Amino acid sequence: MEFERDRIPTSTSAIDITFIGHGTLMIEYDNTVIHIDPWSNLADYSMLPGADVILITHEHPDHLDTAAVKRLVKNTSQIVCTQSCYSKLKKITEKLHVLKNGETINAAGIPVQAVPAYNLKLPFHPKGRGNGYILTLDSVTLYIAGDTENIPEMKNLQGIDIAFLPMNRPYTMTPAKVADAAVAFHPSILYPYHFGKTDTTQLTALLKDTDIDVRIRNMA
């Protein structure tokens, strides 16, 4: 099983990002393994390293897959999730942390902040129900947006080095909305993800005159 991977240097080590697909990522840093929205449709999780931290953005089945979580969880694993995910995940582990938008936690030594993720008008992702997450790994700040549109809270973010923004209408954003958000909070590196059949070249064209490094990986 081969996935695309990127390595991002930090002041002391490196961040390894594995692009599993859709909204699913694996991030490794300083011997800590972080799985984000693991989904069995995309990977055989018995072949991947167990999780020190699992982040679940919301309760939809392509983001909350208890079979994948069971494969990854260890005695020491910590799961960070929303209240809407709690009832399913509490059956797997007691090391479960429910975060509301704006709350923070230190999970396995990693600072994690939950931030809003919602649709502005459409009903797919109501405000206050889902989370995006901001992680600080050494000197690098990562923003995993979850299923969201270009909401005001996103545009007001500061100091984001790496951003993962969803691009799949009608559920999340068009390329134009992703570009609008990226220009507002200006990450150094932008990965569109969860983009389905969206034409990613539209996004690269919209941001070609900026200094944002748009990286297209296999995250359909």
C-alpha distance (Angstrom), angle and dihedral (degrees) to the residues before:
residue distance angle dihedral
M1 . . .
E2 3.80 . .
F3 3.78 124.9 .
E4 3.78 130.8 177.9
R5 3.78 113.4 -98.5
D6 3.79 135.6 -168.1
R7 3.79 128.3 -165.6
I8 3.81 118.1 -148.2
P9 3.82 115.6 -167.2
T10 3.79 120.7 -134.5
S11 3.79 129.9 -169.9
T12 3.81 91.7 -90.8
S13 3.81 108.5 15.5
A14 3.81 139.4 -12.3
I15 3.78 139.7 -88.9
D16 3.79 116.2 -131.1
I17 3.79 115.0 -157.2
T18 3.80 120.7 -165.0
F19 3.79 114.5 -162.3
I20 3.78 103.8 -147.4
G21 3.81 95.2 168.8
H22 3.80 145.3 -97.6
G23 3.84 105.5 21.3
T24 3.80 93.4 -24.5
L25 3.80 124.4 111.9
M26 3.78 140.2 161.3
I27 3.80 118.6 -150.7
E28 3.81 123.8 -170.5
Y29 3.77 124.1 -168.1
D30 3.80 131.6 160.6
N31 3.84 93.4 -14.8
T32 3.81 91.2 -48.9
V33 3.81 119.1 121.6
I34 3.79 118.7 -154.7
H35 3.80 120.7 -171.7
I36 3.80 118.8 -164.9
D37 3.82 120.5 -157.9
P38 3.83 94.3 -25.6
W39 3.81 112.2 -154.4
S40 3.81 124.8 -169.3
N41 3.81 92.2 -148.2
L42 3.79 88.3 71.8
A43 3.79 106.4 39.0
D44 3.78 146.5 18.5
Y45 3.77 97.1 -118.9
S46 3.78 92.5 -165.7
M47 3.81 84.9 72.2
L48 3.81 95.8 51.7
P49 3.81 128.4 74.4
G50 3.78 118.0 -89.0
A51 3.78 119.1 -103.0
D52 3.77 129.4 -99.9
V53 3.81 87.5 -178.5
I54 3.81 130.8 16.9
L55 3.80 119.0 -167.3
I56 3.81 118.6 -161.8
T57 3.80 115.9 -169.7
H58 3.82 99.6 -167.1
E59 3.77 145.5 -24.7
H60 3.82 103.2 -89.9
P61 3.83 110.4 121.3
D62 3.81 94.6 -116.9
H63 3.82 87.1 59.9
L64 3.81 103.4 31.0
D65 3.81 108.8 49.7
T66 3.79 110.8 160.6
A67 3.82 92.2 -168.0
A68 3.80 90.5 60.4
V69 3.80 91.8 44.2
K70 3.81 91.0 52.1
R71 3.80 90.2 52.6
L72 3.80 92.6 51.5
V73 3.79 103.7 38.0
K74 3.81 119.9 104.8
N75 3.80 130.3 -176.1
T76 3.78 88.8 -94.4
S77 3.81 98.4 41.3
Q78 3.78 119.5 123.1
I79 3.80 121.2 -153.6
V80 3.79 121.5 -156.5
C81 3.80 115.7 -164.2
T82 3.79 147.9 142.2
Q83 3.79 126.0 -88.3
S84 3.82 89.4 -105.8
C85 3.83 89.3 62.9
Y86 3.79 97.6 45.5
S87 3.82 100.8 90.6
K88 3.82 93.4 56.2
L89 3.79 97.2 41.1
K90 3.82 98.0 45.3
K91 3.81 87.8 71.0
I92 3.81 89.6 62.6
T93 3.81 104.2 45.6
E94 3.77 142.5 -4.0
K95 3.80 91.0 -141.8
L96 3.75 90.8 86.7
H97 3.79 124.2 137.3
V98 3.79 120.4 -165.3
L99 3.78 112.1 -156.9
K100 3.77 127.0 -169.5
N101 3.77 121.6 -152.9
G102 3.80 107.9 -70.5
E103 3.80 96.7 21.7
T104 3.80 124.1 118.8
I105 3.78 137.9 -157.3
N106 3.78 139.4 178.7
A107 3.80 105.4 -124.2
A108 3.81 115.8 -173.1
G109 3.79 88.4 -24.4
I110 3.82 93.6 -50.0
P111 3.82 118.7 118.3
V112 3.82 107.3 -130.6
Q113 3.80 124.3 -173.2
A114 3.81 122.4 -170.4
V115 3.79 114.2 -141.0
P116 3.82 132.2 -177.6
A117 3.80 121.3 -78.8
Y118 3.80 118.1 179.0
N119 3.80 148.5 123.4
L120 3.78 117.6 -94.5
K121 3.82 96.2 -142.2
L122 3.79 111.2 -11.2
P123 3.83 119.1 85.5
F124 3.80 101.6 -128.6
H125 3.82 97.3 97.0
P126 3.81 113.5 20.3
K127 3.79 119.6 -152.8
G128 3.81 113.5 -91.1
R129 3.81 95.9 19.0
G130 3.81 102.1 87.4
N131 3.79 134.9 44.7
G132 3.73 136.9 -142.1
Y133 3.81 114.0 -161.6
I134 3.79 134.0 -138.3
L135 3.80 115.0 -158.1
T136 3.78 126.5 -169.1
L137 3.79 113.3 -151.9
D138 3.79 109.8 179.3
S139 3.81 104.3 -60.8
V140 3.82 96.0 -15.4
T141 3.81 126.0 89.9
L142 3.80 118.7 -156.6
Y143 3.79 125.3 -165.6
I144 3.81 118.0 -159.9
A145 3.78 102.5 -172.3
G146 3.81 102.0 -165.1
D147 3.80 118.1 -157.0
T148 3.78 104.9 -25.6
E149 3.76 147.0 119.2
N150 3.80 128.1 -120.9
I151 3.78 92.1 -72.0
P152 3.82 123.5 178.7
E153 3.81 91.8 -107.6
M154 3.80 89.7 58.1
K155 3.78 93.6 49.2
N156 3.81 89.9 52.5
L157 3.80 95.1 56.0
Q158 3.78 117.0 120.1
G159 3.78 134.7 -163.3
I160 3.81 97.8 20.5
D161 3.79 112.6 156.8
I162 3.81 100.0 179.0
A163 3.81 125.4 23.4
F164 3.80 131.8 -171.6
L165 3.81 109.1 -161.2
P166 3.83 125.1 -177.7
M167 3.80 117.8 -125.0
N168 3.78 113.0 -174.9
R169 3.79 120.6 112.4
P170 2.95 137.0 -120.4
Y171 3.79 90.4 23.4
T172 3.79 99.7 45.7
M173 3.83 131.9 -10.1
T174 3.78 142.0 -25.2
P175 3.83 117.9 -131.9
A176 3.81 87.8 -101.2
K177 3.80 91.9 55.8
V178 3.81 92.1 46.9
A179 3.79 89.4 51.0
D180 3.81 90.8 47.5
A181 3.80 91.2 53.9
A182 3.80 94.0 43.5
V183 3.80 92.8 52.5
A184 3.82 89.0 50.5
F185 3.82 99.6 52.5
H186 3.81 97.3 20.3
P187 3.81 109.3 -148.1
S188 3.78 115.8 -162.9
I189 3.82 91.3 -130.5
L190 3.80 124.6 27.1
Y191 3.80 123.9 -164.7
P192 3.80 115.3 -175.1
Y193 3.78 108.1 -149.3
H194 3.80 139.8 174.5
F195 3.81 86.2 37.0
G196 3.80 103.1 144.3
K197 3.82 109.8 -173.6
T198 3.80 95.2 -16.7
D199 3.80 114.1 136.1
T200 3.80 101.8 -112.9
T201 3.80 92.2 -167.5
Q202 3.80 87.4 74.2
L203 3.79 89.7 64.7
T204 3.79 95.0 47.5
A205 3.80 89.4 50.1
L206 3.80 92.5 50.5
L207 3.81 92.1 51.7
K208 3.80 99.7 36.2
D209 3.81 92.9 107.6
T210 3.81 94.0 52.0
D211 3.78 129.4 79.0
I212 3.81 91.6 -121.1
D213 3.81 109.8 123.3
V214 3.83 103.3 -132.4
R215 3.79 110.5 -161.4
I216 3.78 120.0 -169.9
R217 3.79 114.7 -155.9
N218 3.81 132.1 168.2
M219 3.81 97.5 -79.9
A220 3.82 101.7 132.1
